Amino acid sequence: MSLHLDHLNIRCRKPEWLADLYAEHLALTFKDRMIISSGLILVFVQGESLGAETPLPGFRCESRAELDRLAVLLGEPVVDDGDYRSLASAEPEGNWFEVYWECS
């Protein structure tokens, strides 16, 4: 059997609003409370946020410049992890996520 992650459910009080926020700030598109991109499906479902108890989805950036742009937009520092540069942030519902760039 071969398994792979198909999608990630994100619990939130305002699913459509939060999906739109992710789409706007992470340059993704959404439809019907879902963001579908190459290899990525996020489903925003009605419910209370799990806050810090939620899984930490990681988004890969294409460039250091894009990561730096998001760091400024989100007001978060970029952390140097050796082979990676990353930032972690919480969206308004309290769910945390990571954005990273792999150094080449």
Secondary structure by P-SEA (a helix, b strand, c coil): ccccccbbbbbcccaaaaaaaaaaaacccccccccccccbbbbbbccccccccccbbbbbbccaaaaaaaaaaacbbbbbcccccbbbbbccccbbbbbbbbcc
